[in-house]
Amino acid sequence: MTDYEKELNTLKDNLEKAKSLKYRAEARLEQLNKQQEEIIKELQDLGVNPDDLDKEIEKLTNEIEELFKESNELLPKDILEKK
């Protein structure tokens, strides 16, 4: 086998590997796009606009923090401190 044949075979192998990688990447992209669509639909079902997600997360975080604060204020500290 000449060097050209060897190089040609290497190129063919690399081309096949590249095709395989391309097909896998395309399949993964399709899968991710479907997941994105499902998440967007879920958010819409919850009444959240995907563009407002950061605001919604901030709002919920503030609500959680406020509820923790209120809960702690309602605990009877004098009884808890006596042990």
N, C-alpha and C positions, 0 to 999 in steps of 0.2 A: 504494500500500500504506500503510495506516495504521500508526501506531506500535505499536498492539496486535498487528497481524499480524507486524510485524518482531520484536517481543518474543516472540510465540508461536513463531515460527520459530527464534529463538535458543534458547528453552527446549527445543524439540524436538531441536535439534542437540546441546545440552548433555546431554539425556537419553540420546540415542544414544551419545554419547561415554562417559557414565557407565556405561551398560550394557556397552559394549565393555570398559571398564576392569575392570568387575566380573567378566566372563567370563574375561578374561585372568588376573585375580588368583585366581579359583577354580581355573583350570587349573594355575597355578603352585603353589598350595597343594596340590593333588592330587599334583603331581609331587614336591614336597618331602616330603609324607607317605609316598609310595612309597619315596623315597630313605632316609628315616628308618627305615622298616620293613626295608629291605635292609641297612642298617648294623647295626641291632639284631640281625638274623638272623646277619650275619657275625660279630658279636661273640659271640653265643651259640655259633656253630659253633667259635669259638676258645676257648670255655670261659670267657668273660668276661661277667659280669653288667653290663649297661649302667650300673646304679646305682653299681657299683664301679670305673668307668672311671678316675676320678681316682687312686684307690689303685693301680690296675694301672699307670698311667702313671708314678706315683712309684716303684713297685717296679722297673719296667723301667729307669727313669732311674738308680736306685741301682745296679742290676746293671751297666749300661753303664759308669758311673763306676768301679765296683770293677774291672771287667775292664781298663779303661784304666790304672788304678793298678797292677794286677798286671803288665800288659804292660810298663809303664815300669820296674818293679822288676826284671824279668827281662832287660832290655837290658844288655849289657856296657858300662857307662859308661866304664870305663878304656880300652877299645879305641876307642870312639866319640870320646873327647876327644882322642886322639892325632892324628887326621887325618893 
